[in-house]
Amino acid sequence: MKNKTKKRLLRALIVVFAAIFLFSGGMLVKEWIIEPRQSDAVVNQYRERYSPTSDVVPPAGESVLPEFQPLQQENDRIVGWLTVPGTNLDHPVAAASADDPNYYLTHAINGETSKYGSLFLSTDSVLDPQSQVLVVHGHNMEYAEHMMFGQLNAFKSLDFLKEHPTFTFDTIKHKGTWKIIAVCHANAENMAEFPYTVTNYASDADWKAFLRQVRERSLYRIRDDAAPGDPLLVLSTCNYLFYGDRLVIVARRLRAGESAEVDTSAYEDNRVTRWPERYYSLSYAAPRPSESDIAEDYARYYGAD
């Protein structure tokens, strides 16, 4: 009797463990394979409808560029298209609604619920007249770096940046090639420390103060002559060095006639990066640079303000 009881118990345990294994395996397949493919399929549907033209402003009598008209018939919140060479980022960008600014964190571009969400402009980013700074948000999930803004992790490598210093971001109003001028970390739990989501500045002095912050906080020294009046674009996504960590890429739109062939030979690592304050509490944090070291190295690379 005892042996029979043991056998029954063993069979029951085997069945339970097999059920757990199959359930867990099914969840992993759903999480890592099925859901990412579903998200990609939605984006691919919009890629098939998007055919960029050479126009830089909407033709007379039209409110949007022709290539966006088929997309807006599907979803009138689509206001841009982002393409980053060297990554699979070739995605539509939606405009967030003031009534539900985080809608696209949990919804695909077609409105279906999705943990991967969509790329979207902040509610303060206005296209007509265009804000001085446009801010685009997107998810970065550690287990799915190939999805959405997880691809921006590639810019943590200086070599990758040198190979891909520009990208395109077209809006319904204006086409544009953008040059990356900084790759930073920020703390979303303390935006006053580095308010990178501000979209308009009251004066040229305020704009220049923001640019200096961007340069001091950049992981790299990047040659550029950005000046007030140059449209800026910020790409923001989660990062995981500390709670609230954000990877922030700042780019300047190329001016009319400016070449997209960028000389990156002088790009270098920033030896005195100004990190978010929370970063310095980490056991593996780099030493905090002194204010004089930051100022001296800034002047060495960028010259006097």
Secondary structure as GFF3:
##gff-version 3
##sequence-region A 1 305
A	DSSP	alpha_helix	2	29	.	.	.	ID=ss1
A	DSSP	pi_helix	30	34	.	.	.	ID=ss2
A	DSSP	alpha_helix	35	47	.	.	.	ID=ss3
A	DSSP	three_ten_helix	66	68	.	.	.	ID=ss4
A	DSSP	alpha_helix	69	74	.	.	.	ID=ss5
A	DSSP	beta_strand	78	83	.	.	.	ID=ss6
A	DSSP	beta_strand	90	95	.	.	.	ID=ss7
A	DSSP	three_ten_helix	103	105	.	.	.	ID=ss8
A	DSSP	beta_strand	119	121	.	.	.	ID=ss9
A	DSSP	beta_strand	133	137	.	.	.	ID=ss10
A	DSSP	three_ten_helix	148	156	.	.	.	ID=ss11
A	DSSP	alpha_helix	158	163	.	.	.	ID=ss12
A	DSSP	beta_strand	166	171	.	.	.	ID=ss13
A	DSSP	beta_strand	177	187	.	.	.	ID=ss14
A	DSSP	alpha_helix	204	217	.	.	.	ID=ss15
A	DSSP	beta_strand	220	221	.	.	.	ID=ss16
A	DSSP	beta_strand	232	238	.	.	.	ID=ss17
A	DSSP	beta_strand	245	253	.	.	.	ID=ss18
A	DSSP	beta_strand	268	269	.	.	.	ID=ss19
A	DSSP	three_ten_helix	277	281	.	.	.	ID=ss20
A	DSSP	alpha_helix	291	302	.	.	.	ID=ss21
###
